[in-house]
Amino acid sequence: PSAALALLCSSAAALVVWKWLGKRQIQKKTEEARMTRDEGVKKMAKAVQQFREQVPSVQTDAILSLPLLELTWRLRDGSLSPKTVLYTYLEKALEVTQQTNCLRHFIPECEEQLQEIQRHKEKGLLYGIPVSIKDHIGHKGHLSTCGLVQCLGPPVQEDSVLVKVLKRQGAIPFAMTNVPQSLFNYDCSNPIFGQTLNPLNHQKSPGGSSGGEGALIAGGGSILGIGSDIGGSIRLPSSFCGLCGLKPTGGRLRWVLGVRCTRLFNVDVCFHPTPVPCVLGPMARDVDSLALCMKALLCEEMFRLDPTVPPIPFDEEVYSSSALLRVGYYDTDGYFPLPPCMRRVVQETRGALQAAGHQLVPFSPPRIHYVMTELFLKAFFADGGGAWLDLFAGGIVDPSLKSQVNCCKIPRLGKKLLALILKPLVRLNVAVISPCRSVKEMWNHHHQIEAYRTEFIARWRELQLDVVLCPVLGPAFTPGYPGKLLTAISSTMLYNVLNFPAGVVPVSTVTEADEEELKLYRGCCDDPWDRTLKQAVAGAVGLPVAVQCVALPWREELCLRFMKEVETLSREK
């Protein structure tokens, strides 16, 4: 007995020591990552200071105020130098990240790229333009962390296809931006690099998962950024930060992750070939910038580097058209009613479009509750969330994700019981959704998504629509609330399931009257989720309010053309 007791005690002690060592290793990796970032910031600040001493007469504000199209013209005709523009944006990015914590890392190789573009015989469409990229887009020599300790390993060995094409077009990738842990959140916080704040109001979140991009561009520290979207991750930060953002059709653009992140995520929702694809897209201050970016990316170099990308160049004729449009519209999807200001701007935009001569047709998206519970989240959690939970093994879970992680940890039988007990609270069923129990059931789920797409397109064509105008979630949430309201993203999620191109355009701001009307908001059922949404968006007077514009698959140019029309009318107003 004494020997058995001694063995038990020693085993327990060994387990405690093993856990302690594991935690210590995680802490060490996290500290090293933060230190590397801080050192990079200091080096870049020193380089900017040296440039300022060499060229003290730079008109910083004038350069930062130039729209992307005008900046490209000035760079191509030589009235501005790429070096001046790069260091101007580096300086501003340093200022913005000090206030918002939006950067994960500067890319010091941007100075090498600056020299490289000056050796090119031809100037690309993005010649001399500083571009920021989201954390998980692979850049040679840098980590793609997704906010996970497991990804703090060897750096990426090769530029992703998208980064190669950007460089070929003369762009200068200069910064990688912060993201929420695992990307599966529309806040912007992770245990390694911390919380990113909204530059328009530091008490608010910039949205996610492309939240670092949203904060940097809205703060003026970048003129063009590349994000990704699988449930609204480009459109939500654009809505929260007052930017324009486009989620293209899945497959129109592609990218390649570093080896380490591919190994981790080859079973994860963002990078597995699921029926709900993760899509790269541009974010900027105006629609013309998005169009120029898409035109630059949809080039022969993209099609050569990745033969799986359909060789469809950007159709300038469609984007530049002034033909009147037949526009479907709705201000609520009937599943998660949005705050009064978001519905207000849809109706105001509808009126402006109608006054401009466009045909406006009421449209109602079918069966959103079914889409949310049976199609969207089941595509992510076909295995009950097991693969996603593996990403956090041995690491720290960010507070904003704890509620989702805890839901996934509930045993299958427990989920079934909860779903049965809580059936009246329909939106809670999303949190305890049952996984696919067999390969046959998973294939059936894929078929259901295709059947829904067919149904939706049939309704669209029955009304002979060109595009659709609809709401997007907003205004900006208070940090911490997105993790409590995963189901509130139904307005953006729908078009990921459908794989339609969709973009966001800011058209107004929250008024005092909106804030007063919010006090009377009851949502769908005046249940805990409606009350939580009310708390999340309170105190947003002056913050941007946006609308969402949608087109059929592979019609990005038409979607952008419609976004441009909305932008023009809102600016006139």
Disulfide bonds with the S-S distance in Angstrom:
none
